[in-house]
Amino acid sequence: MPFSHIDEGLSPTLPEDEGLVEFLLGNGTSLIFIKDEDSRIIYANRAFLAVYAPAQRDSIIGTTTVESFP
């Protein structure tokens, strides 16, 4: 049985390579977005942005969902 840090009861950690983390978040098929305390979108991956019309995608960051879908 291969060693796994999860098997040892330790919490899994993200890789220290920020480029790898950004690649995984940005290129997956899951819709991933983060909002701030004012419900404004501060991060959105490609899959999430694909929900919006191509002309809207560059202006999604910094807006709320209500602003995008009146």
N, C-alpha and C positions, 0 to 999 in steps of 0.2 A: 504494500500500500504506500503510495507516494506521500511525502511529508506535506502537510497543509497547515498554515498558521491558524486557520479556522478550527482545525481539529485540536489544536493546542489550547483553545479557549481564548486566544488573543483576538482583539478587534481587527478586522481588515483595514488596511490603510490605502489611500490613493497613491499612485506612483508619484515620485517627486518630479518627474518630467512633465512640465505644464503643457508642452506641445502634444504629448500623448493623450492627456486628459482632454484637451480641447478637440483633438481629432476624434476621440471616442464620442464625446458629447455632440459634436457638430455633424457627424456623419452617420449616426445611428438612425433607426427608423422610428424610434419613440419620440413623441412630441415632448420637448423639454423647454420650459420657460421659467424665468424667475421674475417675481414682482417685488417692488419695494413697499414700504409702509403706506404709500399713497396709491397702491394698486397699479402703478406704472410698470410696464414691462422693461426690465433692465438687461435681460439676456433672453435670447431665443435661438434655438438651433434651426438648422435647415428644414427639418421635417415640420416643425411648428410654423415656420414662415411660409411653407408651401400651402398652408390653409388659406392664406391671403392671396388676393389677386397680385400678379407680378408687379403692377404699378404701385402697390401699397407697401411692398416688402421692405423697401429702404427707409420707410418712415414709421415702422412699428415700434422700434425701441424708443422709450420715453413717453409712450401713450398708454392709455388704459384700454381694455377690451371694449368698454362701452363707447369710447370715441371711435373705434374702428368699425363697430357694428351698430349704427344708430337705429 
